[in-house]
Amino acid sequence: MAVQQLSPAPHAPAHPMASPGFGKQSAPDQQVRSKGDFGHLELREAAIAGYIDRLPDGADISIKTLAREIPAYGQTAIATALRQLSAAGHLRRFREPLWGADDTVRWVQRTYFSRTQRPDAWWQSMVRGESTEETVPSRDEGVEGRAYAAMVQLSYQVPQLTLSEAACQELAPYAAEWLRRGASEDRLLRGIGQIVPKVVHSPFAFVQAKLIKELPPELPAPRQGVRIMECSECGVAGQPAALPGGLCRVCRSRPYVPEERGLPADVVRGKADRIRYELRERAPVRQ
């Protein structure tokens, strides 16, 4: 089975996705992932940065969701860590227009994350729509990795579609095309895993045929629009020069003191669910 080949990722099975168009967005032109990516950060910030780095694009990385999904930290710690990650050059918030096929536009808020530490000038080039580097080496690799992981997850979610590691690797390019066309992993899994016969003689052929037949349409050509930088803490829009470290003057000049008395009930329930899930995963399998 292919799952044995994957590296441990306790958060991956259940971390929620944001609404379409929102959530985490991987910054372009990042270096290949390595153990020392966040070695310059404090322990807490490094741990949270590593967690975010491994989430897929579109994941919900709001303070409330991260606090619910990461057992070790509450909302206060998460908010402070995100502020420090912004100041260190790993994170920026932007407001971007998405154009529809009927020429309508809606504005979405995306949080760009870069495992590679970036100076303010690099982030400013994104606002201007300029190319930040000559090549983008890891973009397609990231999509292929997400596609492969989705095929592995499908293999375990639907018993009739058990796939080998080699089969998952061969199907990954077909699944990657879904992701390139804007489909989330959840939509991909639902599209392939629904209406499956009780007996499937060739899971590989069945999945391949569905990936081809149910392929969503291509996204409309992107329209050139204005990208607006926002303060990573309070969300106020401003010129990049007025947001050094991704923070406005007010947020830079005062410490972060949230009005929080203990953890909200839904955060406590989320942490309890996460602990129970990890205990089940670590429990020995009875033969």
C-alpha positions in Angstrom: 0.0 0.0 0.0 1.2 3.5 -0.9 0.5 5.1 2.5 3.6 3.6 4.0 5.8 5.7 1.7 4.4 9.1 3.0 6.1 11.1 5.7 4.2 11.6 8.9 1.8 14.6 8.8 -0.6 14.6 11.8 -2.5 17.6 10.6 -3.0 16.5 7.0 -6.1 14.2 7.2 -8.5 16.7 8.7 -7.3 20.3 8.3 -10.2 22.3 6.9 -10.0 24.2 3.6 -11.1 27.8 3.2 -13.9 29.0 1.0 -12.9 28.8 -2.7 -10.5 31.6 -3.6 -9.4 32.2 0.0 -6.9 30.6 2.3 -3.2 29.8 2.1 -1.4 30.5 -1.2 2.1 29.3 -1.7 4.5 32.1 -2.7 6.3 31.5 -6.0 10.0 30.7 -6.5 10.6 29.0 -3.2 13.6 26.9 -2.5 13.4 23.1 -2.0 12.1 22.2 1.5 14.9 21.4 4.0 15.3 20.9 7.7 16.8 24.3 8.3 14.1 26.4 6.6 12.9 28.0 9.9 16.0 27.6 12.0 16.3 31.4 12.4 12.9 31.6 14.2 12.0 31.0 17.8 10.8 27.4 18.6 7.1 28.3 18.6 7.2 30.3 15.3 9.3 27.6 13.7 6.8 24.9 14.6 3.8 26.9 13.3 5.6 27.9 10.2 6.5 24.2 9.5 2.9 23.2 10.0 1.6 25.9 7.6 4.3 25.1 5.0 3.0 21.5 4.7 -0.6 22.5 4.2 -2.0 22.6 0.7 -3.0 25.8 -1.1 -6.5 26.8 -0.1 -6.2 25.6 3.5 -7.8 27.7 6.1 -5.0 29.3 8.1 -7.1 31.7 10.1 -6.1 32.2 13.8 -9.2 30.3 15.0 -8.7 27.3 12.8 -5.0 27.0 13.4 -5.6 27.2 17.2 -8.2 24.4 16.8 -5.9 22.2 14.7 -2.6 22.6 16.5 -3.0 21.2 20.1 0.1 23.0 21.6 -1.1 26.6 21.0 -4.1 28.7 21.6 -5.4 31.7 19.7 -3.1 34.2 21.5 0.0 32.2 20.6 -1.1 31.6 17.0 -1.8 35.3 16.5 1.5 36.4 17.9 3.4 33.8 15.8 1.7 34.9 12.6 2.7 38.4 13.3 6.3 37.3 13.8 6.2 35.3 10.6 5.1 38.3 8.7 7.8 40.5 10.2 10.4 37.8 9.4 9.4 37.8 5.7 7.5 34.5 5.5 3.9 35.7 5.3 1.9 38.5 3.7 -1.8 39.2 3.2 -3.2 40.4 -0.1 -6.6 41.3 -1.5 -7.0 40.2 -5.1 -9.8 40.3 -7.7 -11.2 37.2 -9.3 -12.9 37.6 -12.6 -15.8 35.4 -13.6 -16.7 34.2 -17.1 -19.5 36.8 -17.2 -17.1 39.7 -16.5 -18.1 40.0 -12.9 -15.4 40.3 -10.2 -15.2 39.4 -6.6 -12.5 40.3 -4.2 -10.8 37.5 -2.1 -8.3 37.7 0.7 -5.3 35.4 0.3 -2.4 34.8 2.8 0.8 34.1 0.9 3.3 31.9 2.7 6.9 31.5 1.7 9.2 29.0 3.4 12.0 31.0 1.9 12.6 34.2 3.9 11.8 37.2 1.8 12.7 41.0 2.2 10.1 43.7 1.8 11.2 44.5 -1.7 10.4 41.0 -2.9 6.9 41.2 -1.6 6.5 44.6 -3.1 7.3 43.1 -6.5 4.3 40.8 -6.1 2.0 43.8 -5.6 3.3 45.3 -8.9 2.8 42.0 -10.6 6.4 41.6 -11.5 8.3 38.3 -11.8 10.2 37.7 -8.6 12.7 35.2 -10.1 13.7 33.8 -13.4 12.3 30.3 -12.7 9.6 28.7 -10.6 11.1 25.3 -9.9 8.7 23.8 -7.3 5.3 24.9 -8.4 4.3 21.9 -10.5 6.1 19.6 -8.1 3.8 20.8 -5.3 0.7 20.1 -7.4 2.0 16.6 -8.3 2.7 15.9 -4.7 -0.9 17.0 -3.7 -2.3 14.8 -6.5 -0.3 11.8 -5.4 -1.4 12.2 -1.8 -5.1 12.5 -3.0 -4.8 9.2 -4.8 -3.4 7.6 -1.7 -6.2 9.0 0.4 -8.8 7.8 -2.2 -7.3 4.3 -1.9 -8.0 4.2 1.8 -11.3 6.0 1.8 -12.9 3.7 -0.8 -12.1 0.0 -0.2 -13.1 -1.0 -3.8 -10.4 1.4 -5.1 -7.4 0.1 -3.4 -4.3 1.3 -5.3 -0.7 0.4 -5.2 2.1 3.0 -4.8 3.0 2.6 -8.5 -0.7 3.1 -9.5 -0.9 6.2 -7.4 2.2 7.6 -9.0 0.8 6.8 -12.5 -2.5 8.4 -11.7 -1.0 11.5 -10.1 -0.6 13.5 -13.4 -4.3 13.0 -14.2 -5.3 14.1 -10.7 -2.9 17.1 -10.9 -4.8 18.4 -13.9 -7.9 18.6 -11.7 -6.0 20.7 -9.2 -4.5 23.0 -11.9 -8.1 23.6 -13.0 -9.1 24.9 -9.6 -10.6 21.7 -8.0 -9.8 21.2 -4.4 -8.6 17.8 -3.1 -12.1 17.4 -1.5 -13.8 17.9 -4.8 -11.4 15.5 -6.5 -12.0 12.8 -4.0 -15.8 13.2 -4.1 -15.8 13.2 -7.9 -14.0 9.9 -8.1 -15.2 8.2 -4.9 -18.9 8.6 -5.4 -21.1 6.0 -7.2 -18.6 3.2 -7.1 -19.8 -0.4 -7.8 -19.6 -2.9 -5.0 -17.0 -4.8 -6.9 -14.3 -3.1 -9.1 -12.2 -5.6 -11.0 -9.5 -3.0 -12.0 -9.3 0.0 -9.6 -6.6 1.6 -11.6 -8.6 1.5 -14.9 -11.8 2.7 -13.0 -10.1 5.7 -11.4 -8.2 6.6 -14.6 -11.4 6.6 -16.6 -13.2 8.8 -14.1 -10.3 11.2 -13.9 -10.5 11.7 -17.6 -14.3 11.6 -18.1 -15.1 13.9 -15.1 -12.3 16.4 -15.7 -13.6 19.9 -14.8 -13.4 22.6 -17.4 -10.4 24.9 -17.7 -10.5 28.1 -15.7 -11.1 31.2 -17.6 -8.0 33.2 -18.6 -6.9 35.4 -15.7 -7.6 39.1 -16.0 -4.9 41.6 -15.0 -6.1 43.2 -11.8 -4.9 45.1 -8.8 -3.3 43.2 -5.9 -3.6 45.2 -2.7 -1.4 44.4 0.3 -3.0 44.3 3.8 -1.6 44.5 7.3 -1.0 40.9 8.4 -2.5 41.6 11.8 -5.4 44.0 11.4 -6.2 43.7 7.7 -6.0 47.4 6.9 -5.0 48.0 3.2 -2.0 50.2 2.4 0.9 50.8 0.1 3.7 48.2 0.5 6.1 51.0 1.6 3.7 51.8 4.5 3.6 48.1 5.6 7.2 47.1 6.4 7.2 43.5 7.6 3.7 43.3 6.4 2.4 45.4 9.4 0.9 48.8 9.6 2.3 51.6 11.8 -0.3 51.1 14.5 0.3 47.3 14.7 4.1 47.8 14.7 3.9 50.3 17.6 1.8 48.3 20.1 2.1 44.8 21.5 -0.5 42.3 20.5 -2.9 41.9 23.5 -6.0 40.0 22.4 -9.1 40.1 24.5 -9.2 36.4 25.4 -10.2 34.6 28.6 -9.4 31.0 28.1 -10.1 29.1 24.9 -13.5 29.2 23.1 -15.6 26.1 23.5 -15.3 25.2 19.8 -11.5 25.4 20.0 -11.5 23.1 23.1 -13.7 20.6 21.2 -11.4 20.8 18.2 -8.3 20.2 20.2 -10.0 17.2 22.0 -11.0 15.7 18.6 -7.4 16.2 17.4 -5.9 14.4 20.5 -8.4 11.5 20.1 -7.5 11.2 16.4 -3.8 11.0 17.2 -4.3 8.5 19.9 -6.2 6.3 17.5 -3.5 6.6 14.9 -0.8 5.6 17.4 -2.7 2.7 18.8 -1.3 -0.7 17.8 -3.2 -2.6 15.2 -4.8 -5.8 16.4 -4.1 -8.8 14.2 
